[in-house]
Amino acid sequence: MIKGYKADQLQERCDEYNRNGVEMYGEDAEQMSLRDYTEREAENDPNFFSWLFDTDEEVTDEQMEEYQEWLEEL
C-alpha cells in the first residue's frame, strides 16, 4: 500500500526541482508536474519502488498495478 505521506514527499521534491529550475534558468524555466516528476523518478531511481512501498523485496505485479492507479490520481 502506498502511504499518503509519500505523495507529500514527492510534491516537496517536485517543488524544489521546479524552484531550482527557476533559480538556474529564470522565470521561463519549464515547470514539471507532480505526475511527470514521479514518472521520471520511477524511471531513473533504482530504489524508487522500494522507497514508495517501504520494502526491500522485489515489486510485485499487484504493487505495480497499485502504482499505476495511484499515478493516474496525481
C-alpha positions as CSV (number, residue, x, y, z in Angstrom):
1,M,0.0,0.0,0.0
2,I,1.3,3.5,-0.9
3,K,1.2,5.7,2.2
4,G,-0.3,9.2,1.9
5,Y,2.8,10.9,3.1
6,K,4.8,9.6,0.1
7,A,2.8,11.9,-2.3
8,D,3.5,14.8,0.1
9,Q,7.3,14.0,0.0
10,L,7.2,13.7,-3.8
11,Q,5.4,17.0,-4.0
12,E,8.1,18.7,-1.9
13,R,10.8,17.3,-4.1
14,C,9.0,18.3,-7.2
15,D,8.5,21.8,-5.9
16,E,12.2,22.0,-5.0
17,Y,13.1,20.8,-8.5
18,N,10.9,23.5,-10.1
19,R,12.4,26.2,-7.8
20,N,15.9,25.2,-8.7
21,G,15.0,25.4,-12.4
22,V,13.7,28.9,-11.9
23,E,16.9,29.9,-10.0
24,M,19.1,28.5,-12.7
25,Y,17.2,29.4,-15.9
26,G,14.9,32.2,-14.8
27,E,11.1,32.5,-14.9
28,D,11.0,30.9,-18.3
29,A,12.1,27.5,-16.9
30,E,9.7,24.7,-17.7
31,Q,7.8,23.5,-14.7
32,M,7.4,19.8,-14.1
33,S,4.1,18.4,-12.9
34,L,4.0,16.0,-9.9
35,R,3.0,13.2,-12.2
36,D,5.8,13.8,-14.6
37,Y,8.3,14.2,-11.8
38,T,7.1,10.9,-10.2
39,E,7.4,9.0,-13.6
40,R,10.9,10.4,-14.1
41,E,11.9,9.3,-10.6
42,A,10.5,5.8,-11.2
43,E,12.5,5.5,-14.4
44,N,15.8,6.9,-13.1
45,D,16.0,5.8,-9.4
46,P,16.5,2.1,-9.0
47,N,15.4,2.3,-5.4
48,F,12.2,4.3,-6.1
49,F,9.7,1.5,-5.7
50,S,11.4,0.1,-2.6
51,W,11.1,3.6,-1.1
52,L,7.5,4.0,-2.3
53,F,6.3,0.7,-0.9
54,D,8.6,0.6,2.1
55,T,10.0,-2.8,1.2
56,D,13.3,-4.4,0.3
57,E,11.5,-7.1,-1.7
58,E,11.1,-7.0,-5.4
59,V,8.0,-5.1,-6.5
60,T,5.0,-7.4,-7.2
61,D,2.6,-7.1,-10.1
62,E,-0.1,-6.0,-7.7
63,Q,2.1,-3.2,-6.4
64,M,2.8,-2.1,-10.0
65,E,-0.9,-2.0,-10.7
66,E,-1.4,0.0,-7.5
67,Y,1.3,2.4,-8.6
68,Q,-0.3,2.9,-12.0
69,E,-3.7,3.6,-10.4
70,W,-2.1,5.9,-7.9
71,L,-0.2,7.7,-10.6
72,E,-3.4,8.4,-12.5
73,E,-4.7,10.2,-9.4
74,L,-1.8,12.5,-9.2
